[in-house]
Amino acid sequence: MRLVVFGLAVSSSWGNGHATLWRGLIGALTRLGHEVVFFERDVPYYAETRDLTRLPDGAELVLYPDWWSVLPRARAEVARADAVMVTSFCPDGPLASELAWTEAKGLTVFYDMDTPVTLRRLEGGERVDFLPPEGLGDFDLVLSYTGGMALDLLRTRLSARRVAPLYGHVDPAAHRPGSPDPAFRGDLSYLGTYAADRQAALETLFIDPARQRPGLRFVLAGANYPPDFPWTDNIYFVKHLPPPDHPAFFASSRLTLNVTREAMASMGWCPSGRLFEAAACGIPVLSDAWEGLGDFFTPGEEILTARTTADAIAALELPDAELARIARAARDRTLSEHSSDVRAAELVDLLGGDGRRRATSQPEGTVACGE
């Protein structure tokens, strides 16, 4: 199968959760013998923080300055592809969608890697630049980063005809148990880009515990944190953490926190890539609670959950042996069910095995995959 993708960015992980996911998925697809061409608009803020310049053998990264200059190459790649995919937050999403619909001989796919955020913006009357004005009805298949009610809403609000979840995942070769780094030492860590709709949960589960336990050390890594963020004396900040440093970051704390964006948590079935990354690194995870979490990890056995500051503090007070047991169980579950290889196999299956089977030949409806 030859897959052509028009996406946000794979070359820079700065403030961009898509990059790590695509790196893992592309690597897994090429190991299965498939080819991937990824089109990424070359913008300054990603160029300045680029932490990948070449994809594995069997895949190619096409960096382009603007749509019209890359159009001849894009048209040629689309015409010879078995499947053409456009993703959420692709800066040329509507144009790439139109090209797929008019030139593709294989499947046309839209992958919303931010589905609840997309739907929340539409509900609020906002214009969503990466969506085609016509909606998603002309795509053969619409994939969603989240499951649950998001799948039905993609059909009713955006006219998607065939929908399926393709959840987050982790590349175990990139995220595995690492050696602690004294620079990242902490009792509780958190890795994530700043988002306003995560802030309330972050304050409850990270900042308030830091205030109430001044003798403990809290470490936060991520991009785009505002000047008025409510830092405390025992919260230590890492401005940008490239993926190669993730294992050392996770290994340097007793426990790490996963916080889900509110729009995603409200719909459920929304595991982030960071959740799987931490678990694959062998660190116990404390997560906010949301519907469907138990489909990915068993609470109390493979993951800890918290709704209140007291819950977070109680998790911090667990013995090391209990935390280690939970971490081992989560890593085992991640490697067997949530790796990039597993998701790549799911994607190939959704594309018909070799990507050549048109989804329009299938009965319309929702594909229940992993729900």
C-alpha positions as CSV (number, residue, x, y, z in Angstrom):
1,M,0.0,0.0,0.0
2,R,1.1,3.5,-0.8
3,L,-0.3,6.1,1.7
4,V,-0.1,9.8,1.0
5,V,-0.7,12.1,4.1
6,F,-1.4,15.8,4.2
7,G,-0.9,16.6,7.9
8,L,0.2,19.2,10.5
9,A,3.8,18.4,11.2
10,V,5.9,15.3,11.7
11,S,9.3,17.1,11.7
12,S,8.8,19.0,15.0
13,S,7.3,17.9,18.3
14,W,7.3,21.4,19.7
15,G,3.7,22.0,21.0
16,N,2.6,19.3,18.6
17,G,1.3,15.9,19.8
18,H,0.7,14.8,16.2
19,A,4.5,14.4,15.5
20,T,5.3,11.6,17.9
21,L,2.2,9.7,16.9
22,W,3.0,10.0,13.2
23,R,6.6,9.0,13.7
24,G,5.5,5.8,15.4
25,L,2.8,5.0,12.9
26,I,5.0,5.6,9.9
27,G,7.7,3.5,11.3
28,A,5.3,0.6,11.9
29,L,3.7,0.9,8.4
30,T,7.1,0.8,6.7
31,R,8.0,-2.3,8.8
32,L,4.9,-3.9,7.3
33,G,6.2,-3.2,3.8
34,H,3.9,-0.1,3.1
35,E,5.1,3.2,1.7
36,V,4.2,6.6,3.2
37,V,4.6,10.1,1.7
38,F,3.9,12.9,4.3
39,F,3.3,16.4,3.1
40,E,4.1,19.1,5.7
41,R,4.0,22.9,5.2
42,D,7.4,24.3,6.2
43,V,6.5,27.0,8.7
44,P,9.1,29.0,10.8
45,Y,8.0,27.9,14.3
46,Y,8.4,24.2,13.4
47,A,11.6,24.8,11.3
48,E,13.2,26.5,14.4
49,T,12.4,23.5,16.6
50,R,12.8,20.6,14.1
51,D,13.8,17.4,15.8
52,L,13.4,15.1,12.9
53,T,14.7,15.6,9.3
54,R,14.3,12.2,7.7
55,L,11.7,9.4,7.9
56,P,12.6,5.7,7.8
57,D,13.3,3.9,4.5
58,G,10.0,3.4,2.7
59,A,8.7,6.8,3.8
60,E,9.4,10.4,2.6
61,L,8.8,13.8,4.2
62,V,7.9,16.5,1.7
63,L,8.4,20.0,3.2
64,Y,6.9,22.7,1.1
65,P,6.6,26.5,1.4
66,D,3.1,27.0,0.1
67,W,0.3,24.9,-1.5
68,W,0.6,26.2,-5.1
69,S,4.3,25.5,-5.3
70,V,3.9,21.9,-4.2
71,L,0.7,21.2,-6.1
72,P,2.3,19.4,-9.1
73,R,4.1,17.0,-6.8
74,A,1.0,16.6,-4.6
75,R,-1.2,15.8,-7.7
76,A,1.3,13.2,-8.9
77,E,1.5,11.5,-5.5
78,V,-2.3,11.5,-5.0
79,A,-2.8,9.9,-8.4
80,R,-0.6,7.0,-7.7
81,A,-1.6,6.5,-4.0
82,D,-3.7,3.6,-2.8
83,A,-5.0,5.8,0.0
84,V,-4.9,9.6,0.5
85,M,-5.3,11.0,4.0
86,V,-5.9,14.6,5.2
87,T,-5.6,15.2,9.0
88,S,-7.0,17.8,11.4
89,F,-5.0,21.0,11.7
90,C,-3.4,20.5,8.2
91,P,-2.8,24.1,7.2
92,D,-4.0,23.3,3.6
93,G,-6.8,20.9,4.7
94,P,-9.6,22.1,2.4
95,L,-7.3,22.3,-0.7
96,A,-5.8,18.9,0.1
97,S,-9.3,17.4,0.5
98,E,-10.4,18.8,-2.8
99,L,-7.3,17.4,-4.5
100,A,-8.0,14.0,-2.9
101,W,-11.6,13.9,-4.0
102,T,-10.9,14.9,-7.6
103,E,-7.6,13.1,-8.3
104,A,-7.4,10.1,-6.0
105,K,-7.9,6.6,-7.6
106,G,-7.7,4.9,-4.2
107,L,-9.4,5.6,-0.8
108,T,-9.9,9.1,0.5
109,V,-9.6,9.4,4.3
110,F,-9.9,12.2,6.9
111,Y,-8.2,11.6,10.2
112,D,-9.4,13.9,13.0
113,M,-6.7,13.7,15.6
114,D,-8.5,16.3,17.7
115,T,-12.1,15.3,17.3
116,P,-13.7,16.6,20.5
117,V,-11.9,20.0,20.0
118,T,-13.1,20.1,16.4
119,L,-16.7,19.4,17.5
120,R,-16.6,21.9,20.4
121,R,-15.4,24.6,18.0
122,L,-18.2,23.9,15.6
123,E,-20.8,23.9,18.4
124,G,-19.5,27.3,19.5
125,G,-20.0,28.6,16.0
126,E,-16.3,28.9,15.2
127,R,-14.9,28.5,11.7
128,V,-12.7,25.4,11.6
129,D,-10.0,26.2,9.0
130,F,-8.8,22.7,8.3
131,L,-12.3,21.3,7.5
132,P,-13.7,21.4,4.0
133,P,-16.7,23.7,3.8
134,E,-18.8,20.8,2.5
135,G,-18.1,18.7,5.6
136,L,-16.7,15.2,5.5
137,G,-19.3,13.4,3.5
138,D,-17.2,13.0,0.4
139,F,-14.5,11.0,2.2
140,D,-14.6,7.2,1.9
141,L,-13.5,6.9,5.6
142,V,-13.3,9.3,8.5
143,L,-11.0,8.2,11.4
144,S,-11.3,9.7,14.9
145,Y,-8.6,9.9,17.6
146,T,-11.4,9.4,20.1
147,G,-14.3,7.0,20.3
148,G,-17.6,7.1,22.1
149,M,-20.2,9.7,21.1
150,A,-17.6,11.5,18.9
151,L,-18.1,8.9,16.3
152,D,-21.9,9.5,16.1
153,L,-21.3,13.3,16.0
154,L,-18.9,13.1,13.1
155,R,-21.8,11.5,11.1
156,T,-24.6,13.8,12.3
157,R,-22.7,17.1,12.3
158,L,-20.1,16.6,9.5
159,S,-22.0,14.0,7.3
160,A,-19.2,11.4,7.6
161,R,-20.5,8.2,6.0
162,R,-18.1,5.6,7.5
163,V,-16.3,6.3,10.7
164,A,-13.9,4.4,13.0
165,P,-11.6,5.2,15.9
166,L,-7.9,5.1,15.5
167,Y,-6.6,5.7,19.0
168,G,-3.3,7.0,20.3
169,H,-0.3,4.6,20.6
170,V,3.4,4.5,21.3
171,D,6.5,3.3,19.6
172,P,8.2,1.1,22.2
173,A,11.6,1.6,20.5
174,A,11.4,5.3,21.2
175,H,9.6,5.1,24.6
176,R,11.0,2.5,26.9
177,P,12.4,2.4,30.5
178,G,15.3,4.8,30.7
179,S,17.9,6.0,33.2
180,P,17.0,8.8,35.6
181,D,18.4,12.3,34.9
182,P,19.0,14.4,38.0
183,A,17.8,17.5,36.1
184,F,14.4,15.9,35.9
185,R,14.2,14.5,39.4
186,G,10.7,14.8,41.0
187,D,8.0,13.1,43.0
188,L,5.4,13.9,40.4
189,S,6.0,14.9,36.8
190,Y,3.8,16.2,34.1
191,L,4.6,16.4,30.3
192,G,2.2,18.3,28.1
193,T,1.6,21.4,26.0
194,Y,-0.3,24.2,27.8
195,A,-4.0,24.2,27.0
196,A,-6.6,26.5,28.7
197,D,-9.1,23.6,28.9
198,R,-6.6,21.5,30.8
199,Q,-5.8,24.1,33.3
200,A,-8.5,23.5,35.9
201,A,-7.6,19.8,36.1
202,L,-3.9,20.6,36.1
203,E,-4.4,22.9,39.1
204,T,-6.4,20.3,41.0
205,L,-4.1,17.4,40.4
206,F,-0.7,19.0,40.1
207,I,-0.5,22.6,41.3
208,D,-2.6,22.2,44.5
209,P,-0.7,19.1,45.5
210,A,2.5,21.1,45.1
211,R,1.1,23.8,47.4
212,Q,0.0,21.3,50.0
213,R,3.3,19.3,49.9
214,P,6.0,21.9,49.8
215,G,8.7,19.3,50.7
216,L,8.1,17.3,47.5
217,R,9.5,18.2,44.1
218,F,7.2,18.6,41.0
219,V,8.5,18.8,37.5
220,L,6.5,20.1,34.5
221,A,7.7,20.0,30.9
222,G,6.0,21.5,27.8
223,A,5.5,24.4,25.5
224,N,3.3,27.6,25.4
225,Y,3.0,28.1,29.1
226,P,1.8,31.7,29.8
227,P,3.7,34.2,32.0
228,D,0.9,34.2,34.6
229,F,1.0,30.4,35.1
230,P,0.6,29.8,38.9
231,W,4.1,28.5,39.6
232,T,5.1,27.4,43.1
233,D,8.6,27.2,44.6
234,N,8.7,23.4,44.3
235,I,7.5,23.2,40.6
236,Y,10.4,23.0,38.2
237,F,9.9,23.8,34.5
238,V,11.4,22.3,31.4
239,K,10.5,24.5,28.4
240,H,10.8,22.0,25.6
241,L,11.4,18.2,25.9
242,P,12.3,16.5,22.6
243,P,11.0,12.9,22.3
244,P,14.5,11.3,22.8
245,D,14.5,12.8,26.3
246,H,11.1,11.4,27.3
247,P,12.3,8.1,28.8
248,A,14.8,9.9,31.1
249,F,12.1,12.4,32.1
250,F,9.6,9.8,33.0
251,A,12.2,7.6,34.8
252,S,13.3,10.5,37.0
253,S,10.0,10.7,39.0
254,R,8.1,8.2,41.2
255,L,4.8,9.0,39.4
256,T,3.7,10.9,36.3
257,L,0.4,12.7,35.6
258,N,-1.9,12.5,32.6
259,V,-4.4,15.3,32.1
260,T,-6.9,15.3,29.3
261,R,-8.3,18.3,27.6
262,E,-11.8,19.1,28.9
263,A,-13.4,18.8,25.5
264,M,-12.0,15.3,25.1
265,A,-12.6,14.1,28.6
266,S,-16.3,15.2,28.3
267,M,-16.8,12.8,25.4
268,G,-14.7,9.9,26.8
269,W,-12.7,7.2,25.1
270,C,-9.9,9.7,24.6
271,P,-6.5,8.2,25.6
272,S,-3.6,10.6,24.7
273,G,-0.4,9.5,23.2
274,R,1.4,10.8,26.3
275,L,-0.6,8.3,28.4
276,F,0.8,5.4,26.4
277,E,4.3,6.9,26.2
278,A,4.6,7.1,30.0
279,A,3.2,3.6,30.5
280,A,5.7,2.2,27.9
281,C,8.5,3.9,29.8
282,G,7.6,1.8,32.9
283,I,6.5,4.7,35.1
284,P,3.2,4.5,37.1
285,V,0.6,6.9,35.7
286,L,-1.9,9.0,37.6
287,S,-4.7,10.2,35.3
288,D,-7.8,12.3,35.4
289,A,-10.9,10.1,35.2
290,W,-13.1,9.9,32.1
291,E,-15.6,7.5,30.6
292,G,-14.0,4.7,28.7
293,L,-10.6,4.8,30.4
294,G,-11.2,1.3,31.7
295,D,-11.2,0.0,28.1
296,F,-7.5,0.9,27.8
297,F,-6.2,0.4,31.4
298,T,-7.8,-1.2,34.5
299,P,-8.1,1.5,37.2
300,G,-6.3,0.5,40.4
301,E,-4.4,-2.3,38.7
302,E,-2.8,-0.7,35.7
303,I,-3.4,3.0,36.3
304,L,-4.3,5.3,39.1
305,T,-7.1,7.8,38.7
306,A,-7.9,11.1,40.6
307,R,-10.7,13.6,40.6
308,T,-9.6,15.7,43.6
309,T,-6.4,17.0,45.1
310,A,-6.8,14.6,47.9
311,D,-6.8,11.7,45.4
312,A,-3.6,12.9,43.9
313,I,-1.9,13.3,47.3
314,A,-3.1,9.8,48.2
315,A,-1.4,8.4,45.0
316,L,1.8,10.2,45.9
317,E,1.8,8.5,49.3
318,L,1.5,4.9,48.0
319,P,4.5,2.7,48.7
320,D,7.2,2.2,46.0
321,A,6.4,-1.5,45.6
322,E,2.7,-0.7,44.8
323,L,3.7,1.9,42.3
324,A,6.1,-0.5,40.7
325,R,3.5,-3.2,40.4
326,I,1.1,-0.8,38.6
327,A,3.8,0.4,36.3
328,R,4.7,-3.2,35.2
329,A,1.1,-4.0,34.5
330,A,0.5,-0.9,32.5
331,R,3.6,-1.5,30.4
332,D,2.6,-5.1,29.6
333,R,-0.9,-3.9,28.5
334,T,0.6,-1.1,26.4
335,L,3.0,-3.3,24.6
336,S,0.3,-5.9,23.8
337,E,-2.6,-3.5,22.9
338,H,-1.4,0.1,22.4
339,S,1.8,0.0,20.4
340,S,2.3,1.8,17.0
341,D,2.6,-1.7,15.4
342,V,-0.9,-2.6,16.7
343,R,-2.4,0.7,15.4
344,A,-0.7,0.3,12.0
345,A,-2.2,-3.1,11.6
346,E,-5.6,-1.7,12.6
347,L,-5.2,1.1,10.0
348,V,-4.3,-1.3,7.2
349,D,-7.3,-3.4,8.1
350,L,-9.6,-0.3,8.0
351,L,-8.1,0.5,4.6
352,G,-9.2,-2.9,3.3
353,G,-5.9,-4.8,3.8
354,D,-4.0,-3.2,1.0
355,G,-5.7,0.2,0.7
356,R,-7.2,-0.5,-2.7
357,R,-10.8,-1.3,-1.7
358,R,-13.0,1.7,-2.1
359,A,-15.0,2.3,1.2
360,T,-18.0,3.4,-1.0
361,S,-18.5,-0.3,-1.8
362,Q,-19.1,-1.0,1.9
363,P,-22.5,-0.5,3.6
364,E,-22.7,2.9,5.2
365,G,-22.5,3.1,8.9
366,T,-20.1,3.1,11.8
367,V,-17.3,0.7,12.1
368,A,-17.0,-0.4,15.7
369,C,-13.3,-0.9,16.1
370,G,-12.0,-1.3,19.7
371,E,-15.1,0.1,21.3
